[in-house]
Amino acid sequence: MNISTIDAKQRCFDIIERFPKEQLVGLADSLESLYKMLDDAMDEAFCMAMSNRHAQRPDAYEAGATIEELAERWGIDLDSEDNDYED
């Protein structure tokens, strides 16, 4: 951790210390919600960046290989009984 991260964490702890104990449950719930909201936003931003990156590829809208073509390319027999898996 760098100094600014440590300082930021200490600020958070200092703010929490100022809350009355009666408000700590609500604060914890709010922090948990904020964390989830930020985590979801980061996931969404990552997915959008990946989608945009893919859209910039020259082959982005070309049809891909079928599962049968991939199996043939990799030497996998899709009709083999060895491919049947049971839980």
N, C-alpha and C positions, 0 to 999 in steps of 0.2 A: 504494500500500500504506500502510496506517496503521501506527502505532507497534507495536500489539500483534501484528500480522501479522509485522512485521520481527523483533520479539522472539521470537515462536514459531519462526520459521525459524532464527534464530540458536541457539535452544535445541536444535533438531533437529540442526543442524550440530555443535554442541558435544557432543551425545550420540554422534553418529557418530564424531567424532574420538577418543572414548574406547575404541572397539572395536578389538581387535587385528586386524591385517590378515588373519589367517587366518579371521576370522569375518565379513568384509565381504561375501562372496558370499552367505552365508546371510542376513545382514541385508538386503541388497538384495532378495533373493527375498521375504523376509518383508514388506518395505515395499511391494513391488509387489503382493503378494497382498492386503495391507491396503487399499491404494489401490483395487484392483479391487472388493473387497468393499464398501467405502464408496460407490464410484461406482454399483455395482449397487443398493445400498440406497437411494441418492438417486433413481435412476431408478424403482425400485419405489414409493417414497413419492410421487413426482410422478404416476405413473400412477394410484395409488390416490386421490390428491387430485382428479385429473381425473374419475375414475369417480364419486366421491362428489359432486362438483360437478354432474355430469350428472344423477345420480339425484335431486338436489334440484329440478331443473327441472320445471315443471308438465307439460311435454309429453314427459318422459323416456321414457315407455313407449308413445307413439303411434307408429304405423307411419310410416316415412319414405317418401320418394318413390322410385319405381323408376328404374332407369337410363333406361328409355324415357321416363318422364315428365320427367326432367331434360333429356334430349336435346331433347325437344319444346319445353320451356320456353326452352332456349337456342338453338333453331333449328339443331340438329345433326341431320343425316340419318345415322342409324346404318347404313343400307343402301347408302350411297354407296361407290363403289370408291375414292374419294379417302381414305377412312378406313383403308384397308389399308396398314399400315406394314411394311416389311421392314427387317431389321437389316443 
